């Protein structure tokens, strides 16, 4: 009670959008406006791990002007066709700016949620207007209702033991009500993440945000190993940030365990902000969704 919920409105507005239409819909005879494709950085992925996904849309030479800034809805399905999670997003170049014959390409880092499934996963996507629910016709393997299969990959359990432990200075784990595998932990003024020292160079990932617009200012965050600042950044309210920090074996040191400190410049108490109408009396710093070490 009184917890701050996840701020992911575009994902869940699609519930009503996806439900539109039915099996009796006539064949789609409209010409495709673009050809989509998705390339994963590797053919398999571990549960909880980051995966770089390259999205590519080749706009048709005769495509009309886009009437809306469409959302790219992305569904990840299991072998039975059941949806496991989503990665719906706005493309970095809004669709109103897409031109006939143009190629729009960008990379997103997707974290595999902690989902109880191993095996082949299928990626399907489409373009949808959140205002009208209308979907655009695309070229490719249609799965019905203007949803198109663009990639497959194998999903497996995490095999390495570089698990990151939320050690000290964290509130209890919270889970999104929508059952999409998204969870997070709020930091206090200072919070510690801990992992086994691999004694080699690694990439450290930290996905975090500060979702409360009412604070009206950015949150400055320092990440430290010992006294050394390994990353420093400003976190605007309502913007999810993914930090990718290369760490050398020298930076990790000689100890068997690495302690990494997350230090927001300030904290707030939701119950003390009248506009939030919250009974939450916790001291909150930043909200962390993912902390991951990749060898």
Order of alpha helices (4+ residues) and beta strands (2+ residues): alpha-beta-beta-beta-beta-beta-beta-beta-beta-beta-beta-beta-beta-beta-beta-beta-beta-alpha-beta-beta-beta-beta
